Amino acid sequence: MAVTAACAVVASLLAWRAAANRPKLQLETARVDRGRIVAKVTATGTLSAIVTIQVGTQVSGTIAALHADFNSLVKKGQIIAKIDPALYEAAVQQASANLVAAQGNLAKAKAQAVDARRQYVRNVPLAKDKLIAQADLDTSQANADAGDASVLAAEGSLAQAKAALHQAKINLAYTDIVSPTNGSVISRNVDVGQTVAASLQAPTLFVIAEDLAKMQVDTNVAEADVGRLRDGMRVTFAVDAYPSEVFSGAVRQIRNSPQTVQNVVTYDAVIDVANPGLKLRPGMTANVTFVYAQKDQVLRVPNAALRFHPAPEMIGRLRGTAAHAGGRGGETLLPSRRTVWVAHGKRAEPVQVRTGVSDGSLTEIVAGDLNPGDAVVTDVVGGSLPTASGGGQTRPPRLF
């Protein structure tokens, strides 16, 4: 019995010494308050004109002249470039000559057909009177029918010649590169003397923006945030060129086509932007903010308080007892709710809350035993401990 009592005394002494040497807990807290919460989604996008047209060429050749340059204002139908027309003018002349030849061949075929038909008509009564053989009559009939067929063939050749001439004139007209719309040239991709080949794919000579006073922003919104957006939502954005200025717009469309880059799925939210001062330029990067919820004078706690979860072995020390975690009054914590720890001096008690909207740093509290001014725990650190060498002090370690 004496040995047992001695062991108990030693164990108590060791426990008391361990407790005495245990680092004291220091609570880092923040105050609950009332104020405004603006819930928002941020994304990046690229500015562009609403209508951008790539102007190419349907014929090959050498650029003979340019009548527009970067930033030029152009009108619909205006000639903005010229391809050397020499080959196409020659093709028109050749097609014109072929047309004249086809007309002559048609006239000849008609004359021959009339003569053959006349011979056949003459031979019909002669054959009845047995003055010529039946074979001669058959031959004259065949010649008459062949003459009619020759006329049809000549008429077809004439039509082909007319079509060839029309095509040659169209190709000649294509040597004039005209603007398809009113707008501003934002890109010129050719120079005088450069040869362009349109045999496989029409090369792009110019890029024309129809109206830079009306632009759009194509944004990449993460799939986790796209459900918060809606058509017509007002947005704000900033560009690096004007860091102190805020621009605004409205969501025109949230496109259903997903874009996957490095296993991240995003969707294109298209934003209409007015640009009356022409400050915004195509290609600028826009940092866009979508505000999907806004509340005033709501109860707020820092998100750090909601993220604070003490280790099980430290809960008793926080509460100043050896009891398990519970809310005020000892209620059982429900997994469907969030928990914050409210500090009371050097102790803290867990409180269940139900949260609302969040702006990323503060979160609305819609239910729970919290009041403005309460101190909620955001972190816990231990007391000063000796370094590994036994000398000096080290920074208090984080226990959670």
C-alpha positions as CSV (number, residue, x, y, z in Angstrom):
1,M,0.0,0.0,0.0
2,A,2.8,2.4,0.8
3,V,4.4,1.7,-2.6
4,T,1.1,2.4,-4.3
5,A,0.6,5.6,-2.4
6,A,4.1,6.7,-3.3
7,C,3.5,6.0,-7.0
8,A,0.3,8.0,-6.9
9,V,2.1,10.9,-5.3
10,V,4.9,10.8,-7.9
11,A,2.4,10.7,-10.7
12,S,0.4,13.6,-9.3
13,L,3.7,15.6,-8.9
14,L,4.7,14.9,-12.5
15,A,1.3,15.8,-13.8
16,W,1.3,19.1,-11.8
17,R,4.8,19.9,-13.1
18,A,3.7,19.1,-16.8
19,A,0.7,21.4,-16.3
20,A,2.8,24.1,-14.8
21,N,5.3,24.0,-17.7
22,R,2.6,23.8,-20.4
23,P,2.7,26.9,-22.6
24,K,-0.2,29.3,-21.9
25,L,-2.7,29.7,-24.7
26,Q,-3.0,33.1,-26.3
27,L,-6.2,33.8,-28.1
28,E,-6.3,35.9,-31.3
29,T,-9.7,37.4,-31.6
30,A,-11.8,39.7,-33.8
31,R,-15.0,41.6,-33.1
32,V,-18.4,40.8,-34.3
33,D,-20.1,43.9,-35.9
34,R,-22.8,45.1,-38.1
35,G,-22.2,46.5,-41.6
36,R,-22.4,46.0,-45.3
37,I,-21.5,42.8,-47.2
38,V,-21.1,42.8,-50.9
39,A,-20.9,39.3,-52.4
40,K,-19.1,39.2,-55.7
41,V,-17.5,37.0,-58.3
42,T,-14.3,38.2,-60.0
43,A,-13.0,37.1,-63.4
44,T,-10.7,38.3,-66.2
45,G,-11.7,38.9,-69.8
46,T,-10.6,40.5,-73.0
47,L,-12.2,43.6,-74.7
48,S,-13.2,43.4,-78.4
49,A,-15.5,45.1,-80.8
50,I,-19.0,43.6,-81.0
51,V,-18.7,43.1,-84.7
52,T,-15.2,42.4,-86.1
53,I,-14.8,41.6,-89.8
54,Q,-11.8,40.0,-91.4
55,V,-11.4,41.3,-95.0
56,G,-9.7,38.9,-97.4
57,T,-9.4,38.5,-101.1
58,Q,-10.9,35.9,-103.5
59,V,-8.3,36.3,-106.2
60,S,-4.5,35.9,-106.1
61,G,-2.0,38.5,-107.1
62,T,0.3,41.3,-106.1
63,I,-0.8,44.2,-103.9
64,A,-0.6,47.2,-106.2
65,A,-1.9,49.9,-103.8
66,L,-3.2,50.4,-100.3
67,H,-5.8,53.0,-99.5
68,A,-6.2,52.3,-95.8
69,D,-3.9,51.9,-92.8
70,F,-4.1,51.1,-89.1
71,N,-6.8,53.2,-87.4
72,S,-8.2,54.4,-90.7
73,L,-11.9,55.2,-90.7
74,V,-13.5,53.5,-93.7
75,K,-17.0,53.5,-95.3
76,K,-18.9,50.6,-96.7
77,G,-18.0,50.1,-100.3
78,Q,-14.8,52.1,-100.1
79,I,-11.7,50.7,-101.9
80,I,-9.1,50.0,-99.3
81,A,-6.6,48.0,-101.4
82,K,-5.9,47.1,-105.1
83,I,-4.5,43.9,-106.5
84,D,-2.6,44.2,-109.8
85,P,-5.4,43.8,-112.4
86,A,-3.2,43.1,-115.5
87,L,-3.8,39.4,-115.6
88,Y,-7.5,39.7,-115.0
89,E,-7.9,42.5,-117.6
90,A,-6.2,40.1,-120.1
91,A,-8.6,37.4,-119.0
92,V,-11.6,39.7,-119.7
93,Q,-10.2,40.5,-123.2
94,Q,-9.8,36.8,-124.0
95,A,-13.2,36.0,-122.7
96,S,-14.6,38.8,-124.9
97,A,-12.9,37.4,-128.0
98,N,-14.2,33.9,-127.2
99,L,-17.7,35.4,-127.0
100,V,-17.3,37.0,-130.4
101,A,-16.1,33.7,-131.8
102,A,-19.0,31.8,-130.3
103,Q,-21.5,34.3,-131.8
104,G,-19.9,33.8,-135.2
105,N,-20.1,30.0,-134.8
106,L,-23.8,30.3,-133.9
107,A,-24.5,32.4,-137.0
108,K,-22.7,29.9,-139.2
109,A,-24.5,26.9,-137.7
110,K,-27.8,28.6,-138.2
111,A,-27.0,29.3,-141.9
112,Q,-26.0,25.7,-142.4
113,A,-29.1,24.4,-140.7
114,V,-31.3,26.6,-142.9
115,D,-29.6,25.3,-146.1
116,A,-29.9,21.7,-144.9
117,R,-33.5,22.1,-144.1
118,R,-34.1,23.7,-147.5
119,Q,-32.5,20.7,-149.3
120,Y,-34.6,18.3,-147.4
121,V,-37.8,20.1,-148.3
122,R,-36.9,20.1,-151.9
123,N,-36.2,16.3,-151.9
124,V,-39.5,15.4,-150.4
125,P,-41.6,15.8,-153.6
126,L,-38.8,14.4,-155.8
127,A,-38.8,11.2,-153.7
128,K,-42.6,10.9,-154.1
129,D,-42.2,11.1,-157.9
130,K,-39.4,8.5,-157.7
131,L,-37.0,11.0,-159.2
132,I,-34.4,10.5,-156.4
133,A,-33.7,7.4,-154.4
134,Q,-35.1,7.0,-150.9
135,A,-31.5,7.0,-149.5
136,D,-30.9,10.5,-150.8
137,L,-34.1,11.7,-149.1
138,D,-33.0,10.1,-145.8
139,T,-29.5,11.7,-146.1
140,S,-31.0,15.1,-146.7
141,Q,-33.3,14.7,-143.6
142,A,-30.3,13.6,-141.5
143,N,-28.4,16.7,-142.6
144,A,-31.3,18.9,-141.7
145,D,-31.6,17.4,-138.2
146,A,-27.8,17.6,-137.8
147,G,-28.0,21.3,-138.7
148,D,-30.6,22.0,-136.0
149,A,-28.4,20.2,-133.5
150,S,-25.4,22.2,-134.5
151,V,-27.4,25.4,-133.8
152,L,-28.2,24.1,-130.3
153,A,-24.5,23.3,-129.7
154,A,-23.5,26.7,-131.0
155,E,-26.0,28.4,-128.7
156,G,-24.5,26.4,-125.7
157,S,-21.0,27.5,-126.6
158,L,-22.2,31.1,-126.8
159,A,-23.8,30.8,-123.3
160,Q,-20.5,29.3,-122.0
161,A,-18.6,32.2,-123.5
162,K,-20.9,34.7,-121.9
163,A,-20.5,33.0,-118.5
164,A,-16.7,32.9,-118.9
165,L,-16.7,36.6,-119.7
166,H,-19.0,37.3,-116.7
167,Q,-16.6,35.4,-114.4
168,A,-13.6,37.2,-115.8
169,K,-15.3,40.5,-115.1
170,I,-16.1,39.4,-111.6
171,N,-12.5,38.3,-111.0
172,L,-11.4,41.7,-112.3
173,A,-13.8,43.4,-109.9
174,Y,-12.3,41.4,-107.1
175,T,-9.0,43.1,-107.6
176,D,-10.6,46.1,-105.8
177,I,-10.7,45.2,-102.1
178,V,-13.6,47.1,-100.6
179,S,-14.7,47.6,-97.1
180,P,-17.8,45.6,-96.2
181,T,-19.0,48.0,-93.5
182,N,-18.4,51.3,-91.9
183,G,-15.8,51.1,-89.2
184,S,-12.2,51.4,-88.2
185,V,-9.2,49.4,-89.4
186,I,-7.6,47.7,-86.4
187,S,-5.2,45.5,-88.3
188,R,-3.4,45.6,-91.7
189,N,-1.6,42.4,-92.7
190,V,-0.2,43.2,-96.2
191,D,2.1,45.8,-97.8
192,V,2.4,47.1,-101.4
193,G,4.2,44.6,-103.5
194,Q,3.3,41.6,-101.4
195,T,1.8,38.6,-103.3
196,V,-1.3,37.0,-101.9
197,A,-2.5,33.5,-102.8
198,A,-6.2,32.7,-102.6
199,S,-6.1,29.3,-104.1
200,L,-6.5,27.3,-100.9
201,Q,-7.8,29.8,-98.3
202,A,-8.6,33.5,-98.5
203,P,-5.8,35.5,-96.8
204,T,-6.8,38.1,-94.3
205,L,-5.7,41.6,-95.5
206,F,-7.5,43.8,-93.0
207,V,-9.4,43.5,-89.8
208,I,-12.2,46.1,-89.4
209,A,-14.1,46.8,-86.2
210,E,-17.6,48.0,-87.1
211,D,-18.1,50.4,-84.1
212,L,-15.5,50.9,-81.3
213,A,-18.0,53.0,-79.4
214,K,-19.8,49.7,-78.6
215,M,-17.6,46.9,-77.3
216,Q,-17.9,43.7,-75.4
217,V,-15.8,41.8,-72.8
218,D,-15.5,38.0,-73.1
219,T,-14.8,36.7,-69.5
220,N,-13.8,33.3,-68.3
221,V,-16.0,32.5,-65.3
222,A,-15.2,29.4,-63.2
223,E,-17.9,26.7,-63.2
224,A,-18.2,27.1,-59.4
225,D,-19.3,30.8,-59.9
226,V,-21.3,30.7,-63.1
227,G,-24.5,29.7,-61.3
228,R,-24.5,33.1,-59.5
229,L,-24.6,35.1,-62.7
230,R,-27.7,36.1,-64.7
231,D,-28.4,37.9,-68.0
232,G,-28.7,41.7,-67.5
233,M,-26.6,41.8,-64.4
234,R,-24.7,45.0,-64.0
235,V,-20.9,44.6,-63.6
236,T,-17.9,46.8,-63.1
237,F,-14.3,46.3,-64.4
238,A,-11.0,48.0,-64.6
239,V,-8.2,47.9,-67.1
240,D,-4.5,48.4,-66.6
241,A,-4.4,51.4,-68.9
242,Y,-6.6,53.4,-66.5
243,P,-6.0,51.9,-63.0
244,S,-7.9,54.6,-61.1
245,E,-11.0,54.5,-63.4
246,V,-13.9,52.1,-63.1
247,F,-16.0,51.1,-66.1
248,S,-19.4,49.5,-66.1
249,G,-21.4,47.2,-68.3
250,A,-24.1,44.6,-68.4
251,V,-24.1,40.8,-68.9
252,R,-25.6,40.1,-72.4
253,Q,-25.2,36.4,-72.5
254,I,-23.8,33.5,-70.5
255,R,-22.7,31.0,-73.2
256,N,-23.2,27.3,-72.6
257,S,-20.1,26.2,-74.4
258,P,-17.5,25.1,-71.8
259,Q,-13.8,25.9,-72.2
260,T,-11.4,23.6,-70.4
261,V,-7.8,24.7,-69.8
262,Q,-5.6,22.6,-67.5
263,N,-8.6,20.7,-66.2
264,V,-10.3,24.0,-65.2
265,V,-13.8,24.4,-66.7
266,T,-14.9,28.0,-67.4
267,Y,-17.8,29.6,-69.3
268,D,-17.8,32.8,-71.4
269,A,-20.0,35.6,-69.9
270,V,-20.3,38.3,-72.6
271,I,-20.6,41.8,-71.3
272,D,-21.8,44.8,-73.3
273,V,-19.8,47.9,-72.7
274,A,-20.4,51.5,-73.9
275,N,-17.2,53.2,-75.1
276,P,-18.2,56.7,-76.1
277,G,-14.7,58.2,-75.4
278,L,-12.9,55.4,-77.2
279,K,-10.7,54.9,-74.2
280,L,-11.1,51.2,-74.3
281,R,-9.2,49.4,-77.1
282,P,-9.6,45.9,-78.5
283,G,-7.4,43.3,-76.8
284,M,-7.2,45.1,-73.4
285,T,-7.5,42.8,-70.3
286,A,-10.4,43.6,-68.1
287,N,-10.6,42.7,-64.4
288,V,-14.4,42.2,-64.0
289,T,-16.4,42.2,-60.8
290,F,-20.0,40.7,-60.8
291,V,-22.0,41.7,-57.7
292,Y,-24.6,39.0,-57.1
293,A,-25.7,40.0,-53.6
294,Q,-25.5,43.0,-51.4
295,K,-26.8,43.5,-47.8
296,D,-26.6,46.5,-45.4
297,Q,-26.4,46.4,-41.6
298,V,-26.1,42.7,-41.2
299,L,-24.3,40.8,-38.4
300,R,-20.8,40.0,-39.7
301,V,-17.9,37.8,-38.5
302,P,-14.5,37.4,-40.1
303,N,-14.1,34.3,-42.2
304,A,-11.0,33.4,-40.1
305,A,-13.4,32.8,-37.2
306,L,-15.4,30.3,-39.2
307,R,-12.2,28.5,-40.4
308,F,-11.0,28.1,-36.8
309,H,-11.3,24.5,-35.6
310,P,-9.3,23.5,-32.5
311,A,-7.7,20.1,-32.2
312,P,-9.8,17.8,-29.9
313,E,-7.1,17.6,-27.3
314,M,-7.1,21.4,-26.9
315,I,-10.9,21.9,-26.5
316,G,-10.7,21.3,-22.8
317,R,-8.0,23.9,-22.4
318,L,-9.9,26.5,-24.4
319,R,-13.0,26.0,-22.2
320,G,-11.0,25.8,-19.0
321,T,-12.5,22.3,-18.3
322,A,-12.0,18.8,-19.5
323,A,-15.5,18.8,-21.1
324,H,-16.1,18.0,-24.8
325,A,-17.0,20.6,-27.3
326,G,-20.5,22.1,-27.0
327,G,-22.3,25.4,-27.6
328,R,-23.5,27.8,-25.0
329,G,-25.5,25.9,-22.5
330,G,-23.8,22.6,-23.6
331,E,-26.0,22.0,-26.7
332,T,-24.8,19.4,-29.2
333,L,-23.1,20.7,-32.3
334,L,-25.0,20.0,-35.5
335,P,-23.0,19.2,-38.7
336,S,-25.5,21.3,-40.7
337,R,-24.3,24.5,-39.0
338,R,-21.1,26.4,-38.6
339,T,-19.3,26.9,-35.4
340,V,-17.4,29.9,-34.0
341,W,-15.6,30.2,-30.7
342,V,-16.5,33.2,-28.5
343,A,-13.8,34.3,-26.2
344,H,-14.5,35.1,-22.5
345,G,-11.2,36.4,-21.1
346,K,-8.7,33.5,-21.4
347,R,-11.5,30.9,-22.1
348,A,-13.7,30.3,-25.1
349,E,-17.0,28.6,-25.8
350,P,-18.3,27.2,-29.2
351,V,-21.4,28.8,-30.6
352,Q,-23.5,27.4,-33.5
353,V,-24.4,29.8,-36.3
354,R,-26.1,29.8,-39.6
355,T,-24.3,31.8,-42.3
356,G,-25.5,33.9,-45.3
357,V,-23.6,35.7,-48.0
358,S,-19.9,36.3,-47.9
359,D,-17.5,38.7,-49.6
360,G,-14.5,36.5,-49.1
361,S,-13.3,38.1,-45.8
362,L,-16.6,38.7,-43.9
363,T,-19.6,36.5,-43.7
364,E,-23.2,37.3,-42.7
365,I,-24.6,35.6,-39.6
366,V,-28.4,34.9,-40.1
367,A,-28.9,32.8,-36.9
368,G,-27.0,32.0,-33.8
369,D,-26.2,33.3,-30.3
370,L,-23.9,36.1,-31.4
371,N,-24.1,39.8,-30.7
372,P,-22.2,42.9,-32.0
373,G,-19.1,43.3,-29.9
374,D,-18.5,39.6,-29.2
375,A,-14.9,38.6,-29.5
376,V,-14.6,35.5,-31.8
377,V,-11.4,33.4,-31.8
378,T,-9.5,33.4,-35.1
379,D,-6.4,31.6,-33.9
380,V,-4.6,30.2,-30.8
381,V,-0.9,30.3,-30.2
382,G,1.1,28.8,-27.3
383,G,3.4,30.5,-24.8
384,S,7.2,31.1,-25.2
385,L,9.2,27.9,-25.3
386,P,13.1,27.4,-25.2
387,T,14.9,26.7,-28.4
388,A,16.4,23.3,-29.2
389,S,19.8,24.4,-27.9
390,G,18.3,25.4,-24.6
391,G,19.1,29.1,-24.9
392,G,17.0,32.1,-25.8
393,Q,13.3,32.2,-26.8
394,T,11.6,31.0,-30.0
395,R,8.5,32.3,-31.6
396,P,5.3,30.7,-30.1
397,P,4.3,27.8,-32.3
398,R,0.9,27.5,-33.8
399,L,-1.0,24.6,-32.2
400,F,-3.9,24.6,-34.7
